[in-house]
Amino acid sequence: MHLKTHVDAPGARLIIEEAMKDDDRPLHIAFYGPVTDIASALLLEPKIEDRGIRVIWIGGGAGRTAAGNTISRTTFTLRMS
C-alpha cells in the first residue's frame, strides 16, 4: 500500500517557496538521509514537479529509522532531474 500523507514541515515549505520563484534556473536540492521534505513538497504543491528541480540524494548507513525499519550498510546515491 502506498500512503500519500505529507509532513507539513519547514523544509517542505522552503522547497515549495524556492521552486515557485520566477526563475528559469533549475533548483538543486541535496539530501543526506530521508527525502521526506521533497516527497511532502510534491504532495503539498504538485505544480513544483514541472519547475526543474534536481534532487541529489545520498543515503545509506547502518541502524534503524524512527519508524523502526532496519537500514543495511549499503550506501547509495540517487540523482533525479
Secondary structure, DSSP 4 states (H G I P E B T S, - for coil): ---------HHHHHHHHHHTSS--SPEEEEEES--HHHHHHHHH-GGGGGS-EEEEEEEE-SEE-TT--EE-S-EEEEEE-
